Amino acid sequence: MTSLKETIKSIMLVSLVIAAVVLSRLVLLDGQTRVLETVNVIETSSVNVAKYINPQSYYVSFGGLSYTKVYDTEMQQKIWDALRPIVTDGLVNYEGVEVIEMTDYIEAFADKSILLRFTIDLNCAEWLPLYDSEIEVPSAVSKWVPYEILMRSDLPNSLFVYDRDEEAYYRVAIKGTEAENSVSELVDTMMASDFVEYRKISDRFSLASTVPDSLSRYNYELLPYQYTHLTQGVKVMNEVSTDAEAFDASVASIANEVFGNRLDFVKRLEDVNGSIVLMYGYGDKALTVAQNGDIIMNQKFNSSLAHEMGFRQSLAIGIGGMEQFGELPQGVQLDSVVTVDEDYTKYRFNFSYKLDDTVVSAQSGGIQVTVKGGQVIAIEKNVKQMMSRVYTSLDQMYSIDNCITQNYLEVSLYYLQDNDIYDATLNSIQYYFPIRSDIERIERQYYQQDMTMIPIWRVVISGRTYLFNAYTGALIENYR
């Protein structure tokens, strides 16, 4: 009898152990499901994709010999809100297209006009539907990559378009006359601004009679000649602190979006470099916070939940994930897209942002979102929060011309290398004009040094990018 009782006890004990294991597995599975659902399921119906595809550079020509670049974010938005309906409708419902020469295009900018420049390489078939999914893009313009769009106040029935991929210039005949009043009013508003950084239209140096034709170029990437305006530095801090006392509170909102409200199954690890890693399972999903401000989320691709999605859908999913991933900074814009053909197309979307109305250089931060098969599989973010301005005692910033002159040896050596020129003499006068004539782009940006953003000039010459300290003229770095 005793033996039978012991046997029954043993059976009951084993049953309890088995039940405990089953229940624990069910709880674990529930936790897994909750964690996996948090990033995979992103609501995109409310995502406004178009606001991340605005032009990045705005130029206003006053007519005559001068023009300016618009830096004020509110003014940029005002210009785009007024002109976007005219631009999108004009490209879809145009009445005719004419191929023109570059000189015609530059001359079109000499009168009262506004030039919009985009940084993202999207053709019209990809770009226009971002503003209205119902748009049917005509085949004649669908492959254009509109790097620039120009509108003149005295030619309200025309759009001028520069297709950078084909290096082609077009004049597009459009309907209506709304552009005339819109462009004139916006130009007048800019002329009345407190600060105008004047730039000079005509030849870059107005030396057509003293330099060869190859150096006397029509160009609107001209050197500014008013430097009374000073861009102040900005003291910054990281979005999430790795300090032991502050970490849990500062990372809470991001951790909840990545792992859900339950952190029972999330392990916390500390790397030798000071980074803090929150990890679920065996690396199924991980959130890393580094001391330099990097916040990185990675999760394993789930093929059972995957669906092949096109560019627009993937961008909406990526933006939805980005908007849920902590605080969204000022002036976020899509800068570039990298596409990788795998079993499911993988898109990497690179976004820039602004501090105090100034774009932060890609070397100092930004946001990258990777989407594959309708899933956000990675977000890499390093954005700073502004604490205060750092005022300088300088009277003016370095001119771009002086930056090049101060760093002439390095700039000229790279210029010769990039243009396959061999010259052992390296005569300083000989390459003064060629270098400046090959300036392709000028941007004022912020660059991080320690925990301060300083103003820099980003200058592209012969395809190489130079970053100059706008306070000292020093060459910080260059890359191609």
ChimeraX attribute file (.defattr): number of C-alpha atoms within 10 A of each C-alpha:
attribute: neighborCount
match mode: 1-to-1
recipient: residues
	/A:1	6
	/A:2	7
	/A:3	8
	/A:4	9
	/A:5	10
	/A:6	11
	/A:7	12
	/A:8	12
	/A:9	12
	/A:10	12
	/A:11	12
	/A:12	12
	/A:13	12
	/A:14	12
	/A:15	12
	/A:16	12
	/A:17	12
	/A:18	12
	/A:19	12
	/A:20	12
	/A:21	12
	/A:22	12
	/A:23	12
	/A:24	12
	/A:25	12
	/A:26	12
	/A:27	12
	/A:28	14
	/A:29	12
	/A:30	12
	/A:31	20
	/A:32	16
	/A:33	11
	/A:34	15
	/A:35	24
	/A:36	20
	/A:37	14
	/A:38	16
	/A:39	23
	/A:40	20
	/A:41	15
	/A:42	19
	/A:43	11
	/A:44	17
	/A:45	9
	/A:46	8
	/A:47	16
	/A:48	13
	/A:49	20
	/A:50	16
	/A:51	15
	/A:52	17
	/A:53	18
	/A:54	21
	/A:55	23
	/A:56	20
	/A:57	16
	/A:58	21
	/A:59	20
	/A:60	26
	/A:61	26
	/A:62	22
	/A:63	14
	/A:64	13
	/A:65	13
	/A:66	17
	/A:67	29
	/A:68	21
	/A:69	19
	/A:70	19
	/A:71	18
	/A:72	12
	/A:73	16
	/A:74	10
	/A:75	15
	/A:76	18
	/A:77	15
	/A:78	11
	/A:79	21
	/A:80	16
	/A:81	12
	/A:82	15
	/A:83	19
	/A:84	14
	/A:85	13
	/A:86	22
	/A:87	19
	/A:88	19
	/A:89	14
	/A:90	19
	/A:91	23
	/A:92	19
	/A:93	14
	/A:94	18
	/A:95	13
	/A:96	11
	/A:97	17
	/A:98	10
	/A:99	12
	/A:100	15
	/A:101	11
	/A:102	16
	/A:103	12
	/A:104	13
	/A:105	18
	/A:106	16
	/A:107	13
	/A:108	17
	/A:109	24
	/A:110	21
	/A:111	20
	/A:112	24
	/A:113	24
	/A:114	25
	/A:115	19
	/A:116	22
	/A:117	17
	/A:118	19
	/A:119	17
	/A:120	20
	/A:121	18
	/A:122	18
	/A:123	17
	/A:124	22
	/A:125	18
	/A:126	16
	/A:127	21
	/A:128	22
	/A:129	16
	/A:130	22
	/A:131	16
	/A:132	12
	/A:133	9
	/A:134	9
	/A:135	14
	/A:136	13
	/A:137	19
	/A:138	14
	/A:139	11
	/A:140	11
	/A:141	16
	/A:142	17
	/A:143	17
	/A:144	22
	/A:145	24
	/A:146	25
	/A:147	20
	/A:148	19
	/A:149	20
	/A:150	22
	/A:151	27
	/A:152	24
	/A:153	22
	/A:154	16
	/A:155	15
	/A:156	20
	/A:157	22
	/A:158	26
	/A:159	22
	/A:160	24
	/A:161	25
	/A:162	22
	/A:163	18
	/A:164	14
	/A:165	13
	/A:166	10
	/A:167	10
	/A:168	16
	/A:169	22
	/A:170	20
	/A:171	21
	/A:172	19
	/A:173	20
	/A:174	21
	/A:175	16
	/A:176	12
	/A:177	15
	/A:178	15
	/A:179	24
	/A:180	18
	/A:181	13
	/A:182	18
	/A:183	23
	/A:184	17
	/A:185	13
	/A:186	20
	/A:187	22
	/A:188	13
	/A:189	11
	/A:190	19
	/A:191	15
	/A:192	9
	/A:193	8
	/A:194	6
	/A:195	13
	/A:196	18
	/A:197	16
	/A:198	19
	/A:199	19
	/A:200	22
	/A:201	26
	/A:202	20
	/A:203	16
	/A:204	21
	/A:205	18
	/A:206	14
	/A:207	14
	/A:208	15
	/A:209	8
	/A:210	9
	/A:211	12
	/A:212	11
	/A:213	10
	/A:214	9
	/A:215	19
	/A:216	20
	/A:217	18
	/A:218	19
	/A:219	19
	/A:220	19
	/A:221	17
	/A:222	22
	/A:223	17
	/A:224	17
	/A:225	13
	/A:226	13
	/A:227	14
	/A:228	12
	/A:229	12
	/A:230	17
	/A:231	22
	/A:232	17
	/A:233	20
	/A:234	23
	/A:235	19
	/A:236	19
	/A:237	17
	/A:238	18
	/A:239	20
	/A:240	26
	/A:241	19
	/A:242	20
	/A:243	12
	/A:244	8
	/A:245	9
	/A:246	11
	/A:247	14
	/A:248	14
	/A:249	10
	/A:250	16
	/A:251	18
	/A:252	14
	/A:253	16
	/A:254	18
	/A:255	21
	/A:256	17
	/A:257	16
	/A:258	25
	/A:259	26
	/A:260	17
	/A:261	14
	/A:262	12
	/A:263	15
	/A:264	10
	/A:265	14
	/A:266	18
	/A:267	14
	/A:268	13
	/A:269	12
	/A:270	13
	/A:271	10
	/A:272	7
	/A:273	8
	/A:274	13
	/A:275	17
	/A:276	21
	/A:277	20
	/A:278	20
	/A:279	22
	/A:280	22
	/A:281	11
	/A:282	8
	/A:283	13
	/A:284	15
	/A:285	22
	/A:286	23
	/A:287	24
	/A:288	19
	/A:289	24
	/A:290	20
	/A:291	15
	/A:292	16
	/A:293	19
	/A:294	21
	/A:295	26
	/A:296	19
	/A:297	24
	/A:298	19
	/A:299	21
	/A:300	14
	/A:301	19
	/A:302	14
	/A:303	12
	/A:304	6
	/A:305	11
	/A:306	14
	/A:307	13
	/A:308	14
	/A:309	18
	/A:310	13
	/A:311	16
	/A:312	15
	/A:313	16
	/A:314	25
	/A:315	25
	/A:316	23
	/A:317	29
	/A:318	29
	/A:319	24
	/A:320	22
	/A:321	28
	/A:322	20
	/A:323	13
	/A:324	16
	/A:325	21
	/A:326	20
	/A:327	13
	/A:328	13
	/A:329	16
	/A:330	17
	/A:331	21
	/A:332	18
	/A:333	23
	/A:334	26
	/A:335	19
	/A:336	15
	/A:337	19
	/A:338	10
	/A:339	14
	/A:340	12
	/A:341	9
	/A:342	9
	/A:343	10
	/A:344	16
	/A:345	18
	/A:346	24
	/A:347	23
	/A:348	21
	/A:349	21
	/A:350	19
	/A:351	22
	/A:352	23
	/A:353	23
	/A:354	20
	/A:355	19
	/A:356	18
	/A:357	14
	/A:358	19
	/A:359	23
	/A:360	26
	/A:361	22
	/A:362	16
	/A:363	10
	/A:364	15
	/A:365	20
	/A:366	24
	/A:367	23
	/A:368	21
	/A:369	24
	/A:370	24
	/A:371	28
	/A:372	28
	/A:373	22
	/A:374	26
	/A:375	27
	/A:376	29
	/A:377	22
	/A:378	24
	/A:379	22
	/A:380	21
	/A:381	22
	/A:382	19
	/A:383	27
	/A:384	26
	/A:385	16
	/A:386	17
	/A:387	11
	/A:388	13
	/A:389	15
	/A:390	13
	/A:391	11
	/A:392	12
	/A:393	7
	/A:394	10
	/A:395	11
	/A:396	15
	/A:397	19
	/A:398	20
	/A:399	18
	/A:400	21
	/A:401	14
	/A:402	13
	/A:403	23
	/A:404	22
	/A:405	15
	/A:406	15
	/A:407	14
	/A:408	16
	/A:409	13
	/A:410	12
	/A:411	20
	/A:412	20
	/A:413	14
	/A:414	17
	/A:415	20
	/A:416	16
	/A:417	12
	/A:418	14
	/A:419	10
	/A:420	9
	/A:421	11
	/A:422	10
	/A:423	10
	/A:424	6
	/A:425	7
	/A:426	13
	/A:427	10
	/A:428	11
	/A:429	8
	/A:430	10
	/A:431	15
	/A:432	15
	/A:433	15
	/A:434	16
	/A:435	18
	/A:436	19
	/A:437	22
	/A:438	17
	/A:439	19
	/A:440	17
	/A:441	15
	/A:442	18
	/A:443	17
	/A:444	19
	/A:445	23
	/A:446	29
	/A:447	26
	/A:448	20
	/A:449	10
	/A:450	9
	/A:451	13
	/A:452	20
	/A:453	24
	/A:454	20
	/A:455	26
	/A:456	28
	/A:457	24
	/A:458	22
	/A:459	21
	/A:460	19
	/A:461	22
	/A:462	18
	/A:463	16
	/A:464	16
	/A:465	18
	/A:466	22
	/A:467	24
	/A:468	25
	/A:469	23
	/A:470	24
	/A:471	22
	/A:472	14
	/A:473	22
	/A:474	17
	/A:475	19
	/A:476	11
	/A:477	11
	/A:478	16
	/A:479	9
	/A:480	10
